[in-house]
Amino acid sequence: MAQLSIARILLMSAAIFALTSCGDEEAAKPKAKPAASKPANAKLNVGGSVSGQSGKGLVLQVNKANDLPISADGKFKFKKTFAKGSAYTVTVKSTPAKQSCTVNQGSGKFAATNVKNVVVTCKTNNIAVGGKVSGLSGRGLGLQLNGTYDIAINENGDFVFPDVLLADDSDYRVAIKTMPVKQLCSIKPISSAQKKDVLNIIEVTCLKK
């Protein structure tokens, strides 16, 4: 009986040791780290791309502040950061000389990621060319723009070359192609300023021979 009791004690001790060793192995395994989540107050920024600008002078703003000068076409990003859920609006504060710029996809609210799809497009302004005629008493006055575009003038007053739009940074030259009957006409420059998208650059004065 004594030998049987000793055998049972040895078997129970071995079982306890095995269970203890198994528990130690489970405890030794490293626990997986939970996936990192972006905090609700994460700092997000807004940006996009610019195309078509010529020259300097383009300045963008976000929420009517945070000036961002743009010196070349390509990607841009404001330094100002925002919290998730906040609103943003990108606008043009100033444009390059003789250009106009528009913003597409420029407003919204921040979700969980940065905004990268704002599109700013610039283009050179196109204007009409014209002037003023005085002293005309008959028909036959013909003017020519840049050696290509003709217009017949039959009365005094303002005129504009029809169906002609030139880039605002182009050179302009208006000449007299034909004289009215029994008159002599001369040209003088009067202004280089735009007026309702028309560059009034000359005054034509006609006198009797």
C-alpha positions as CSV (number, residue, x, y, z in Angstrom):
1,M,0.0,0.0,0.0
2,A,2.8,2.3,0.8
3,Q,4.4,1.8,-2.6
4,L,1.0,2.5,-4.4
5,S,0.6,5.7,-2.5
6,I,4.1,6.9,-3.4
7,A,3.4,6.1,-7.1
8,R,0.2,8.1,-7.1
9,I,2.0,11.0,-5.5
10,L,4.7,10.9,-8.2
11,L,2.0,10.8,-11.0
12,M,0.1,13.8,-9.5
13,S,3.3,15.8,-9.2
14,A,4.2,15.2,-12.9
15,A,0.8,16.3,-14.0
16,I,1.0,19.5,-11.9
17,F,4.4,20.2,-13.4
18,A,3.2,19.7,-16.9
19,L,0.2,22.1,-16.4
20,T,2.5,24.7,-14.8
21,S,5.0,24.5,-17.7
22,C,2.2,24.9,-20.3
23,G,0.9,28.0,-18.5
24,D,4.3,29.5,-18.5
25,E,4.6,29.0,-22.2
26,E,1.3,30.7,-22.9
27,A,2.3,33.7,-20.7
28,A,5.6,34.0,-22.5
29,K,4.0,34.6,-25.9
30,P,4.0,38.4,-26.8
31,K,0.6,40.0,-27.0
32,A,-0.4,41.6,-30.4
33,K,-0.5,45.4,-30.3
34,P,-3.9,47.0,-31.1
35,A,-4.1,48.8,-34.4
36,A,-3.2,52.5,-34.1
37,S,-6.2,54.9,-34.7
38,K,-6.0,58.5,-35.7
39,P,-7.1,60.8,-32.9
40,A,-10.3,62.8,-33.4
41,N,-8.3,66.0,-33.1
42,A,-5.7,65.0,-35.7
43,K,-4.1,67.9,-37.6
44,L,-5.0,67.8,-41.3
45,N,-4.0,70.0,-44.1
46,V,-5.4,71.1,-47.5
47,G,-3.6,71.3,-50.9
48,G,-3.9,70.6,-54.6
49,S,-2.4,71.7,-57.9
50,V,-2.0,74.9,-60.0
51,S,-1.8,75.1,-63.7
52,G,-1.7,77.8,-66.4
53,Q,-0.1,80.6,-64.5
54,S,2.4,82.9,-66.3
55,G,4.5,85.3,-64.2
56,K,4.4,86.0,-60.5
57,G,1.6,87.3,-58.3
58,L,-0.6,84.3,-57.6
59,V,-1.5,84.1,-53.9
60,L,-4.0,81.6,-52.4
61,Q,-5.8,81.7,-49.1
62,V,-7.6,79.2,-47.0
63,N,-10.6,80.5,-44.9
64,K,-9.7,84.1,-45.9
65,A,-6.3,83.9,-44.3
66,N,-3.0,82.0,-44.3
67,D,-1.5,83.6,-47.5
68,L,0.3,81.1,-49.8
69,P,2.3,82.6,-52.7
70,I,2.6,80.3,-55.7
71,S,5.6,80.9,-57.9
72,A,5.2,78.0,-60.4
73,D,2.7,75.4,-61.7
74,G,2.5,72.2,-59.7
75,K,1.4,70.9,-56.3
76,F,0.8,73.2,-53.3
77,K,-0.1,72.6,-49.6
78,F,-1.0,75.1,-46.9
79,K,1.0,75.0,-43.7
80,K,-2.1,75.7,-41.7
81,T,-3.6,72.5,-40.2
82,F,-7.1,71.7,-39.2
83,A,-9.0,69.3,-37.0
84,K,-11.2,66.5,-38.3
85,G,-14.7,67.8,-39.2
86,S,-13.7,71.5,-39.6
87,A,-14.5,73.4,-42.7
88,Y,-12.2,74.8,-45.3
89,T,-12.5,77.2,-48.3
90,V,-9.6,77.9,-50.7
91,T,-9.8,81.2,-52.6
92,V,-7.6,83.4,-54.9
93,K,-6.3,86.5,-53.1
94,S,-4.4,87.9,-56.1
95,T,-3.6,86.8,-59.6
96,P,-0.6,87.1,-62.0
97,A,-0.6,90.2,-64.2
98,K,-3.1,90.0,-67.1
99,Q,-4.5,86.7,-65.9
100,S,-7.5,85.4,-64.1
101,C,-7.6,82.2,-61.9
102,T,-10.4,80.0,-60.7
103,V,-10.6,77.4,-57.9
104,N,-12.4,74.1,-58.3
105,Q,-13.2,71.6,-55.5
106,G,-12.0,74.3,-53.1
107,S,-14.3,73.9,-50.1
108,G,-15.7,71.2,-47.8
109,K,-15.1,69.6,-44.5
110,F,-12.1,67.5,-43.3
111,A,-12.8,63.8,-43.0
112,A,-10.1,61.5,-41.7
113,T,-7.4,62.3,-44.3
114,N,-5.7,65.3,-45.8
115,V,-7.3,67.2,-48.7
116,K,-5.2,67.0,-51.9
117,N,-7.7,67.6,-54.7
118,V,-8.1,71.4,-54.9
119,V,-7.6,72.6,-58.5
120,V,-6.5,76.1,-59.4
121,T,-6.5,77.0,-63.1
122,C,-5.1,80.3,-64.5
123,K,-5.5,81.7,-68.0
124,T,-4.4,84.8,-69.8
125,N,-7.2,87.4,-70.3
126,N,-8.4,87.9,-73.8
127,I,-9.7,91.3,-74.8
128,A,-11.1,93.1,-77.8
129,V,-9.3,96.0,-79.5
130,G,-10.9,99.3,-80.5
131,G,-10.9,103.1,-80.4
132,K,-12.7,106.2,-81.5
133,V,-13.3,108.0,-84.8
134,S,-14.2,111.7,-85.3
135,G,-14.5,114.0,-88.2
136,L,-15.6,111.4,-90.7
137,S,-18.0,112.7,-93.4
138,G,-18.1,109.9,-95.9
139,R,-17.4,106.3,-96.6
140,G,-14.2,104.5,-97.4
141,L,-12.3,104.5,-94.1
142,G,-10.7,101.1,-93.5
143,L,-8.6,100.2,-90.5
144,Q,-6.3,97.2,-90.0
145,L,-5.2,95.5,-86.7
146,N,-1.7,93.8,-86.6
147,G,-1.7,93.6,-90.4
148,T,-4.4,90.9,-90.4
149,Y,-7.8,92.0,-89.2
150,D,-9.8,94.6,-91.2
151,I,-12.7,96.8,-90.3
152,A,-14.7,99.3,-92.4
153,I,-15.7,102.5,-90.5
154,N,-18.8,104.4,-91.9
155,E,-19.6,106.7,-89.0
156,N,-18.0,108.6,-86.1
157,G,-17.9,107.2,-82.6
158,D,-16.5,104.1,-80.8
159,F,-15.5,101.0,-82.8
160,V,-14.2,97.5,-82.0
161,F,-12.6,95.0,-84.3
162,P,-15.3,92.3,-84.7
163,D,-14.7,88.7,-83.8
164,V,-11.1,89.4,-82.6
165,L,-9.9,88.6,-79.1
166,L,-6.2,88.8,-78.4
167,A,-4.2,88.0,-75.3
168,D,-3.9,90.8,-72.9
169,D,-0.1,90.7,-73.1
170,S,0.1,90.9,-76.9
171,D,1.4,93.8,-79.0
172,Y,-1.2,95.9,-80.8
173,R,-0.9,98.0,-83.9
174,V,-3.7,99.7,-85.7
175,A,-3.1,101.3,-89.1
176,I,-5.2,103.1,-91.7
177,K,-5.7,100.8,-94.7
178,T,-7.9,103.0,-96.9
179,M,-8.9,106.7,-96.7
180,P,-12.4,108.0,-97.0
181,V,-13.3,110.0,-100.1
182,K,-11.9,113.5,-100.1
183,Q,-10.6,113.2,-96.6
184,L,-7.3,112.6,-94.8
185,C,-7.3,110.7,-91.5
186,S,-4.6,110.3,-88.9
187,I,-4.2,108.0,-85.9
188,K,-2.9,108.8,-82.4
189,P,-2.8,106.6,-79.3
190,I,-5.2,107.6,-76.5
191,S,-5.1,104.9,-73.9
192,S,-3.8,101.5,-73.0
193,A,-6.4,100.9,-70.2
194,Q,-9.1,98.3,-70.5
195,K,-12.7,99.4,-70.5
196,K,-15.3,96.6,-70.3
197,D,-12.9,94.1,-71.8
198,V,-12.0,96.5,-74.7
199,L,-8.6,98.0,-75.1
200,N,-9.3,101.5,-76.5
201,I,-5.9,102.3,-77.9
202,I,-6.4,104.8,-80.7
203,E,-8.3,107.8,-81.9
204,V,-8.8,108.3,-85.6
205,T,-9.4,111.9,-86.7
206,C,-10.5,112.7,-90.3
207,L,-10.3,116.1,-92.0
208,K,-11.4,117.4,-95.4
209,K,-8.6,117.7,-98.1
